[in-house]
Amino acid sequence: MKIKHLIIAMATAATATASFAADTYKIDPTHTFPSFEADHMGISILRGKFTKTEGTVVLDRAAKTGSIDITIDADSLDFGNEKLNKHAKNEDMFDVAKFKEVTYKSKSITYKGDVPVSVEGTLTLHGVSKPVTLTINKFKCIIHPMHKKEVCGADASAEFKRTDFGISYAVPPFAPEVKLAIQVEAVKN
């Protein structure tokens, strides 16, 4: 009888572990574009995006845990205007020759039910690391009709001051506040 109970306990533990296993997703760089909005002297809003992003997302929706590790190629900055791109990439602003990457590493994820709704993490921009909270405005997973794998997508946002990261070019007349918007899709490994 003792062996039977041991086998049942081991099978139960294995089943419980499998049902609470974390899932790992690889960022899809063709559907992930962190973008931002910044003031232009109070008369308009400049919008830019980064076109090269990679990383991983780990989610354990049952245990309500996970991690996010994102790397952005700073030189992929694109305002849709080559002259502005060149200026923003120089040492006045992003200084991409010196600071080649922008990274975001999570510390914790908050869930509502089994859906992540916010992420506490550290943004490293322009060589400076500061806490930034991402609000997840939309989150959905599906079995992708072409890949036949689970794909999760999210729309996330945050706000911060660029001056906190050492980017103080033209403050004033430009306001330091930046709105960050991230569209992301990630494919389950």
Beta strands, then each sheet from edge to edge (+ up, - down):
strand 1: 23-27
strand 2: 33-40
strand 3: 44-50
strand 4: 53-60
strand 5: 65-73
strand 6: 77-78
strand 7: 101-112
strand 8: 115-125
strand 9: 128-143
strand 10: 150-161
strand 11: 177-188
sheet 1: 6+ 3- 2+ 11- 1+ 4- 5+ 7- 8+ 9- 10+
end
